[in-house]
Structures are given as structure tokens and as C-alpha cells.
Amino acid sequence: MASEVMRTLSFQCPALADADSVIGFDALEAMTIVGVSFNPTVFTGSPTGCTIDIQDDGTDVIAAITANTALTPGDWQSVHMGGTEAPVHIAAGSEVEIDLNLTGGSTPTATFTLLIWYLGGAQA
């Protein structure tokens, strides 16, 4: 009997400035994103806003996960994780990008941890 398997991607990022594709990877298998946790641990330059977007082949599929205070995570939860969002499917081979968006401050940066929970393709 085939079933899906929950997997987690974990990224620890050093001080990064506002930029597109601060994290990028090719999906090695079909994945259905069911949860995201974004936790900035340190800010420099006093930004007033901090969000991330997840893109699938250049199109936002999860936008504006907000975490404006250090050590206070922002999250996105599908119904699988007790939230209200619809899960997001990404096909195998897609280019996945994480964009970091910082507003305000003087040359702001964010050091952060990002966790992505997803259901991997069918397993035997």
C-alpha cells in the first residue's frame, strides 16, 4: 500500500539582506507543503518589517509569512497542521526559491531558521 511520508527541510541562514532567492533548490520529488515556520533570530539595521515568500518556478505559492520580531516565529499552516491554508503542491523538478523581504531600517539583515514540512511522493 502506498502512502505519503512527512518530511522536513531545515535551513539555518546567516545575516542576509533583502533579496530574491536567498535559498533555492530543485524539488527532487513531488512535494506538498503543509507547514512553514520562519524564525528570525537576529536583526541588524533595525528593519520594521520582515517576511518571506516561497516560489515555485518563479511564481509565489506562499506569500508574506511575517516575523517582525526576533525570536518570534511566523508560520503558515495548512489544514494538515491544524491551520486554515490549503496545502501547496510542487512538482518534482520544480525550482523552489525563498525570497527574504526586509523593509525600513538602515541596510537591514536577518539571521533566521526556516522549516518547511511537506508530504513527499508516494512511498511503497
Secondary structure, DSSP 8 states (H G I E B T S, - for coil): --EEEEEEEEEEEEEEESEEEEEEEE-SS-EEEEEEEEEEEEEES--SEEEEEEEETTEEEEEEEE--STT--EEEEBGGGTSSB--EEE-TT-EEEEEEEEESSSS-EEEEEEEEEEEEEEE-
